[in-house]
Amino acid sequence: MNKKKLLLIAFLVCSCEYLFGQGLENFNNYPETTNAYHDGTFTGQDGSTWNYYQCRGDSSIVAPSPTLGKGRTPTAEMISGTLHNGIGTLSFDYKQVFSTNVSLDVFVNGILVYTATTSTEQGVVKNSGAISVNISGDFVLDFKQNTNTSGQVCIDNITWTISGGPLPEPTNYPTAFTATPFAFKINLNWTDATGAQLPTGYLLLGSDENNIDPPVDGVPESIDPDLSDGTAMVYVSPGFRLTSSMTSLATSNTSLIFSHTPILERISITKTAERLPTRML
């Protein structure tokens, strides 16, 4: 059997976006799954503590998703922790869960910026569109029922752009980077970075030579999942892992993994490496 040598190197990369860095809350850590209304907390994707009041979890847009109740005491509400780097625009998905129309207020730092509504659109997923906010520095998001007669509303996929200035580098590195080789594929795994500034994705570079240079500040990488020409590059979202995402893995390969915040205008790279020698079977 011909065993192919493989060297894997783990890096941390932060790309800082001067114009439109993006934040995300997808409620992956939201704990409610039943039709019972509860108050509680969970850790948001940004690492802060989010608070919810009189929310349930049996309806979803992309599970799990919170549903804010109707006529509840206290008034149904979802409040973020303290978020950083300012907010330019805000958007989110929402859905009328039952027959009563939606009327959901959205506040940023206590300022009403939007009211989401529906008109006899039960089960229809809608998007707010880009809501102009433009607040610098720290901010808090607050989604609250407009009145006690506002219909039950499911929310999800909250995104926001930063308000000027670059995103800082991720607080921590990804850890526990491993590779499990097989005949013509490699399973790659790692523990996502945590902390106040999370990466929004990971960059994986591959080569059939041990000659990969780290990305250059200010130069985004182009997606290329095919190793047949000797090199490859893919982006991977947090929470996902790779199994042979790069094609043509029949020769000796070197792979590098990077974590990043959104890449649009600027890339600021923190370079560190963990070498993991192994072999393809």
C-alpha positions, 0 to 999 in steps of 0.5 A: 500500500502506498502511504502518502505523507500529509502535513496539516498546519493550523493558523488563526487569521482575522480579516478586518472589514473597514466598511461592512463587517457583520455580526450574526445571531442564529439562536443556535444556543437557544434552549427552548423546544416546547410550546411552554412559555419561559423566561431564561438566558443563553449564550449568543454567538457573540459570547454575551448573555441574551435574555428572553421573556415569555418565549417558546420554542416549538415553531422555527425558521431554522431550528432552534428559533424563539417565538415571542408570546401574545398577551404574556406577563411580562411582555414577551421580549428578546434582549441581546447582551452588550454587542461591540463595534457599532451597528450600521444596518440590521436585518432579521427573519420573522414569521407570524406563527398563528392567526393574529397579525405580528406587531414587533418593535425593535430597539437599539440602545432603547431607540425604536428603529423598526416595527415588524408587521404582517397582514394575514400571513400565518406561516410566511417567513419574512425579512425586515430588509436592511434597517438603517441604524448607524450607532457607534460603540457598544449597543444592545438589541431588543425585540419586544411585542408592541402591545399585549394583542400583538400576535406570536412571532418567531424570529431568527437569523439576526444580522448586522453590519458594523458602523465604521472601523475595522473588526478586531481580531478574534479573541481566541484561536481555534483549538484541537485541530485534528486530521483523520486520513483515509484512502482518498479523503481526510476528515478535518475537525477542530474546536471553534474559537470562543470569546467576545470577538468570534470568527465568522468562518474558517479558511482552509488552504491546501497544496500538494507541496509543503509550500503554503504561504499565509494569506497577505494583509489586504488580499482576499483569497479566491475560492478554489476547492479543486486540488488537481492543479496543486492548490485549493482554498475553501471557506467553512462556516463555524460549526461545520467540519470538512470531509474531503471538501477539497477534491483530488486528494490522491497525492501528498498534501499540506493543508492550513486552517484559518479563522476569520471575521468577514472579508471585504476590504481589509485582512489583518492576519495573526499567524500561529501554527500547530503542525500535525504530521500524519499520513494518507492511507 
